[in-house]
Amino acid sequence: MAPQSDPAPRTILETARLVLREFTHRDAAFVLRLLNEPSWIRFIGDRKVRDLDAARRYLDDGPRASYGRNGFGLWCVVAKGSEEPVGMCGLIRRETLPDVDVGFAFLPGAWGRGYARESAAAVLAHARDVLGLRRVLAITDPENVASIRVLERIGMRPEGTVRMPGESIDLLLFAWDPAP
Ligand SMILES: CC(C)(COP(=O)(O)OP(=O)(O)OC[C@H]1O[C@@H](n2cnc3c(N)ncnc32)[C@H](O)[C@@H]1OP(=O)(O)O)[C@@H](O)C(=O)NCCC(=O)NCCS
């Protein structure tokens, strides 16, 4: 269990219904669950996170390393009035893409409420207004109709396909160039 002296996680942004905050080790159980959802394994990949220690390592090496390195990363999404995370949404800088990309994943129990659209739209606004990014990308499996719909709804445009290293299929590439 996390020590009582753990500081409260930093809130990054709020929407009408959601809070996006930084992940901490206290979120390890949630991450363990999310990363083993069939939908995550199918459309994002098997990160081989099988216990709480591995979940904490994933947080340290992934989202939390990115906060320190880039000033952004994948953030924890919590519905207002609740303490329980429902998903993750945020920005990723990969060596394999020329610009930062937006990513999201939610527990199946939270699907269909517009949470992905609401959080991803707010992340794009944050990328433009707070981080000053001029272009944000997204990549998704061509069969991931839910993800494609979210990307269309937040105003991203299809830009063809991209083959990521180690992947056996082409992914759809989307881009967002915010108005100045
Ligand atoms: C993709 C995902 C995040 C969508 O989450 P969600 O909160 O259910 O999405 P929303 O409720 O915000 O829906 C946004 C739009 O997509 C549509 N949509 C959502 N799921 C859909 C589905 N399975 N089929 C068709 N449309 C779908 C909604 O109807 C909505 O459209 P509308 O605004 O025109 O009504 C969720 O399915 C998920 O976590 N999937 C597993 C992880 C994943 O694939 N992440 C993306 C990797 S690129």
The ligand as a Gaussian input file, in Angstrom:
#p B3LYP/6-31G(d) Opt

LIG

0 1
 C      -12.404000       3.443000     -27.960000
 C      -13.036000       3.705000     -26.609000
 C      -12.068000       4.497000     -25.755000
 C      -14.331000       4.494000     -26.808000
 O      -14.796000       4.882000     -25.523000
 P      -16.260000       5.442000     -25.225000
 O      -16.152000       6.265000     -23.983000
 O      -17.229000       4.326000     -25.242000
 O      -16.529000       6.400000     -26.460000
 P      -17.626000       7.579000     -26.450000
 O      -18.774000       7.167000     -25.589000
 O      -16.936000       8.868000     -26.170000
 O      -18.115000       7.547000     -27.963000
 C      -17.695000       8.510000     -28.909000
 C      -18.391000       8.207000     -30.219000
 O      -18.018000       6.898000     -30.674000
 C      -19.172000       6.103000     -30.861000
 N      -18.854000       4.742000     -30.473000
 C      -18.368000       4.324000     -29.276000
 N      -18.223000       2.992000     -29.286000
 C      -18.640000       2.579000     -30.518000
 C      -18.717000       1.314000     -31.126000
 N      -18.333000       0.193000     -30.489000
 N      -19.181000       1.249000     -32.400000
 C      -19.532000       2.369000     -33.063000
 N      -19.466000       3.619000     -32.524000
 C      -19.024000       3.706000     -31.267000
 C      -20.208000       6.683000     -29.969000
 O      -21.514000       6.384000     -30.410000
 C      -19.899000       8.144000     -30.087000
 O      -20.396000       8.632000     -31.290000
 P      -21.399000       9.879000     -31.295000
 O      -20.660000      10.960000     -30.545000
 O      -21.591000      10.171000     -32.714000
 O      -22.607000       9.411000     -30.564000
 C      -13.360000       2.381000     -25.874000
 O      -14.121000       1.576000     -26.734000
 C      -12.120000       1.620000     -25.428000
 O      -11.594000       1.848000     -24.350000
 N      -11.640000       0.676000     -26.255000
 C      -10.464000      -0.129000     -25.904000
 C       -9.177000       0.683000     -25.969000
 C       -8.970000       1.291000     -27.350000
 O       -9.261000       0.672000     -28.362000
 N       -8.438000       2.510000     -27.365000
 C       -8.127000       3.202000     -28.598000
 C       -6.812000       2.759000     -29.102000
 S       -6.368000       3.645000     -30.586000

